[in-house]
Every structure is written in structure tokens, then in C-alpha cells.
Amino acid sequence: MADRDQIRDTVQIYFDSMFESSAEKVRRAFHPSARITGYMQGALAEMTVSDFADFVASQPSAKANAELPRLDVLSIEIAGDTAVTRVRDDYLGLTFLDTLSLLKTDGEWRIYNKLFHVEGEAG
């Protein structure tokens, strides 16, 4: 499978983790040393993968609530065993613009860093 397709698969697992409230999928998508960082309600939020997995698992499942999924992959740039992708997704009633940095380790692409920006209410 081409790198671009593998990255799309990782991004899909990441989105599915939130859509399904799955801590297991968070851990599959993210490198164990990854950080999740951004501003929520004006305050800086910083999380480890474990923190983020626990947070995601504590939220109601959008899939179980029959909400419509929204994930738009806006760009993917690959440089060797590193990549950056920008995605827009809806989560918890908000629209996020996420910048995801990925590393290819042991033949798998995993998210190493997530910077998020809340654009506003999901529409």
C-alpha cells in the first residue's frame, strides 16, 4: 500500500476513535509519545495519548447517537518517513481544524503530534 493510502488509513482510525468513543483506536492511531495540543475555550489544552484516549472514551459515541460523520482530508505532505496532514472534522458539536504530524515507524504511519484549532460550532 502506498504511503499516502496508509496515512489516510491512520487518519481514518483517528477519526473513528472519536466518532466511536474508542480508546483502543486512539492508541492504534497515535505514537505512544505523541502529544495533543490546542486551545479550548481560550485555555491551552495539552494531553498525552493516554489522557486523550481516556477523554475520548468518556464522551458519548457520535456513531451510537446516529450523528453524521464529517472528516475532510485537506492536504497530505510526505517527506521520507515524516508527513503532515491537515484535516477538518466535527467532534462534540464543534468543527476542528487539525494539523497532524506523522512518523513512519516499523512500516506503520502513526500520529506523533496533533495541533488542533476550534473553528466554531459544527454546522
Summary of the structure (lengths in Angstrom):
residues: 123
radius of gyration: 13.6
end to end distance: 34.4
largest distance: 40.5
contacts: 361
relative contact order: 0.22
helix: 28%
strand: 50%
